[in-house]
Amino acid sequence: MSGASRRVDSAALPWRPTPYPGVQWKKLLFDRDTGRSAVLLQFEPGARYGAHRHPAGEQYFVLEGSLEDGGVTWGPGSFVDHAPGSVHRPSSREGCRLFVSLPEPIEIVDEPAP
């Protein structure tokens, strides 16, 4: 194995706001050269994220609560792998926390409501 290991104390990181009310994030990893990232996302009850595209796909793992995505409710322990080019608009009725891995940045399809 080459290169140094990266370690992040996620509990020490602040939650950052997103453009979508009730959705916050913590950056665990970001590679400026490739756009690859890993984040924690937190949805408050009733929050929704705007429609967005994943040019290179997305994988997420539900840690707590549940996420509504593509007409399915995903609970704790669920792993979802979205294909490259996929578009979705996730939301959470009860609130949730997710680990998200992205090979490239997302593309926003619609802007948040003012």
Secondary structure as UniProt FT lines:
FT   HELIX           10..12
FT   STRAND          16..17
FT   TURN            21..22
FT   STRAND          23..30
FT   TURN            32..34
FT   STRAND          37..43
FT   TURN            45..46
FT   STRAND          52..54
FT   TURN            55..56
FT   STRAND          58..65
FT   STRAND          67..69
FT   TURN            70..71
FT   STRAND          72..74
FT   TURN            76..77
FT   STRAND          79..82
FT   TURN            84..85
FT   STRAND          86..88
FT   STRAND          96..102
FT   STRAND          107..108
//
